[in-house]
Amino acid sequence: MTSDIMTIREVAAYLKLTEKTAYRLAAEGEIPGFKVGGSWRFRQADIDNWIEQKKANEAQ
């Protein structure tokens, strides 16, 4: 079973960021995520949608 839930390390690699930057963006609400037991988690679909929104905003 594959999961579409990513850790901070996985989302950082997915977005080609450092873990520190991914954590800061999550804490500031810049990237969509949620905490489980104090650890950040991210749905890949939410991250993909966020990327598409960013691209659309850049095009305007």
N, C-alpha and C positions, 0 to 999 in steps of 0.2 A: 504494500500500500504506500503510495506516495502522498506526501502532505504538502498542502500549499501554504502552510504556516512556516514562517522563517524566523530565525533568531537574529539578534543584532549583528552577529558575525556574518550570517548568510545574507542579510539585506545589505550590509556594507559591501560584501563581495559582488552582489547582484548589481548594485549601483556604482561599483568601482570607487568606493569611498573608504576612508579609514574608519575603524570601529568608533573612534572618538567622535568623528564628524557625524556618523549615523546616529549615535546616541544623542548628540546635541540637537540634531534636527528633530528627532523623535520627541525629546523632552520639550522642545519649543513648539511642538505641534505642526512642524513643517512637513513631515511625512506621516502618513496614516499608520498608526500602530496602537497597541494596547498592552497593558501590563498584566502578567499572570504571575502571582507570587513574587512581585517585585522585579520580574525580568520582562524586558520588552519582547513582544511578538508582533509579527506582521503577516498579513495575508498577501500572497503574491498578486492576487487579482486587484486588491486595493492599491498596491504599489504600481502595478501596470496602469490602472486608471489614473493615478496621480501623475504618472509620466505623460500620459496622453493629454491630460488637462494642462500640464506645464507646456507641452509642445503647442497646444492650441492657443494658449495665452501669448507665447512667443511670436506666433504667426500674426497676431493682431496688431 
